[in-house]
Amino acid sequence: MLARCGGKRSGSCEPWPLLWRGPARTAWLLVGLAGCVSVKPAVLDRHTQLEQQLIGRLWPLEQQLILASSVRGTSASGRDASAALPPAAEREAREAALRRAFNADDLEPLKQQQVLGEGRDGELKLLLPPSETAEAQRVRALIAEENADRLVLLRRALQLSPAFGSDGLLAARAIFHRLVLKVARPGERVQRADGSWETVGVRHATSARDAGR
């Protein structure tokens, strides 16, 4: 399992990549539980099947891209593990994954301060612009980078999951947003499906974390 150690201001080592810390843990545990809880064959609707397929593509993809940025991986056959992706596409996805990891330390405090919130379209939203011009510009730049990087990685995951069809990106954004809601921390602002905003409470966040254990 790939662990992310350190960060710009942290000396700790986490077993889950910081950028997908909550969603990755929740997604993988849900997939694991789905296969272990019952011995009876489950009949899943198409939406659920597609959702699990995307989850299974997205999180491992980003971990692999981060790992490949420092160590050029090889497959069991000895061939380059990233050879299946065109060089330009591989580079774009890798840069997006690394940028998200680097910016995470700056984005988390802004979410806690309710300067930023998680929109229902799977993008970060600016809720309370900083009063200082320079800081406001920095925050807007961070939001633009984060949303652009999310889009790159969602599109890459969809390329590996062609069953989503023409509406794949819309579905992927909705799936991403649902995972974000499950792991949101107390005090953070999130947008509900009806467009309204709410502040995550302790009870809500605790229940979501317990569900992902």
N, C-alpha and C positions, 0 to 999 in steps of 0.2 A: 504493500500500500504506500502510495506516495505521501510523504509528510511535508508540510511547509514549515520551515524553521525560520524564526526571526521575522524580519519585515523591516520597515523603515524605523520603527520605534519600539519594536517588541523583540525580546530575546527568547521567547518561548517557542516550543515546537509543537505544532498541532498535527494530529493524525489525518485531518481533512484539509485540503487546500483552503486558504483563507477566503479566496474569492467565491468558492462554492460551499463554504463551510456548512451553513444550515441546510440549504436545498440538497446538497450532495448527500449529506448524512441521512436526511429524511427520505430521499428518493431511494437510495440503495437499501435502507432498512425496510421500506415498504415493499420493494420488489422481493427482498429476501423473505419477509414474512408471508407474502402472497404464495410463496412456494412451499412453506413449512407448516403453516397453521392447519391446513386441512389436506387430507389425502383424497378428497373427492374432487373430480375434475370440475373446474370452474368455467362457466360460460360467460365470457366477457363481451360486452358490446363493442362495436367498432371504435367508438370514441375512446374507450378505456384502453383498448389494444394499441391504438395509435399513440396515446399519451405515454404508455409504458415504453413503447418503442423509442419515442423521442428522448425520454429520460435516460434510457439505456445508451443512447448515442451521445447526448450532450455532455454529461458529466465526465465520462471516461475520455472523451475527445479533448476537453480542456486540460485534464491532467496530463495526457500524453504530449500535448503541445508544450506545456511548461517543462516537462521532463526533457523533451527533445531540444529545448533551447540551451541547455547546459551540457547534455550528453547526447551525442548522435546515436539513437537507439538502433538496434538491429533485431530482426525477427529470428525465430528459431532456425530458419533456413540460412541465416547469415546475411540476408539482404537488408538493405536500408528499410527500417520500419515505416518511414514516411514516403517511400517511393511511390505509393499509390496516389498521392496527391500531387497535382501540378506544382512546380516550385513557387510560382507567384501566389497561388491560393494558399499553399502551406505557409508561406512567409506572412501573409496577411492575417491568417488565423493565429499564428504563433505570436505575432506582435500584439494582437488584441488580447490574448490570454495573459501575456506578461504585463501589459499596461493595466489590466484590471487588477492584477495582483499588487502592482506598485501603488495604484491609486486607492486601494481599499482602506489603508490607514487614514487617509484624508477624508474619505466619504463617510465612514462610520460615525465619527463625532458630529458631522453635519446632520446626519439623520437623527442622532440622539438629541441634538439641539433644535430639531424640527425645522431646520433651514431647508432640508430636502425631504421629499416623501416619495413613496413607491406608487406610481400611477397604475391604473387598471390595464393599461396597454403594455405593461412590462418595462416601462421606462421610468427613470428618475425624473422628478419634477421639482422645480424651484418654488418653494412655498413662501419663504421669508428672505428676500434679498438682503445681503449685508449692507450696512449703511456706508461703509467705506468703498469708494469706487474701485480701488485696486483689488480688494478682497472680493467684491462682487464679480469682477472680471475673472478672477481665479476660480471662483465657484462655478460660474457659467461654463468655463473651459473644462472643468472636471466633469460636469454633467454631460456636456457634448461628447467628450471622450468616452465616458462610461456607456452612454446610450449607443454610440456608434460601435463600440466593441461588443456589446451585447448582440447587436444586430448581425455583426460578422459571424459570431459563434452560433447564433441560432440558424443562420442560413447554411453554415457548414454542416450542422447537425441534420438539417432538412435535406441536404444533398445526399446524405447517407440514409435517409428515410424517405424514399420517393413515394411511399404509399399515401403521404399526406396530400399530394396533389396540389392544385393551384391555390387552395386556401391554406396551405401549410403554414405560412408565416403568421397569419392571424391566429391560428390554433396554437402555434408555438408560443406566441406572446401571452396568450391566455393561460397556458400551462405554466409558463415561467412565473406569471403573476400569482397563481394559486400557491405555488411553492414558496414564494416570497412571503405571502400572508401567513403561512404555517410557521415560519421561523422568525417572524418579526419580533423585535425586542420591546420591552416595556418603554413607553415614551415615544416610540417612533410613529410617524404618521403614514397611514396607508389608505389607498382609495378603494372603495368597495365597488362591486360590479355595477351598482346603480349610479355611480359617479360621485357619491358622497364620500367625505373624508372622515376618518376616525383616528383617535389616538389609541395605540395598543396598550392595554392594561396589563397588570401583573398576572391576573388570572388567565387572560387570553394567552399570553406568551408562555406561561407555565404549562398550560394544557397542550399547546402546540409542541413544546419541547418534549413533554412526556410521551406524546404520540409518536415522536421520532426516535425514542430510545429503544 
